[in-house]
Amino acid sequence: MQNQNSKIKTELKHRTYKYSIEIIKFIDSLPKDSTTSVLSQQLLRSATSVGANLVEAKGASSKRDFINFFSYSLKSANESLYWLGLLRDAKGLNGEKTKYLLDETKELANIIGSSILTMKGKR
């Protein structure tokens, strides 16, 4: 089972890395006005933090520390949902890419949230 858990964690890290790349490409494609720039910077910080905190968890000093990094990752995913939604609604970005990123962010948040519950033994 440990091997399966390791595989799942590796797949999640790869998925969040790909997600970060998609966010960067999305931001690079946005109009270059001052409001979009500010919102994009917030999105860039929160979205890339999702995967970064999962990678940081590998160096955790305890189970509690490990869970905390997953919790930070979940918070970053939730924050990213906010910025993506705000960009969509304020800037009229209702395209396929925006929908894909919102859906992917929700899925990642659900996976990370479920992982936290499992680690805490509440599942």
Secondary structure, DSSP 8 states (H G I E B T S, - for coil): -HHHHHHHHHHHHHHHHHHHHHHHHHHHHS---HHHHHHHHHHHHHHHHHHHHHHHHTT-SSHHHHHHHHHHHHHHHHHHHHHHHHHHHHHT--SHHHHHHHHHHHHHHHHHHHHHHHHTT--
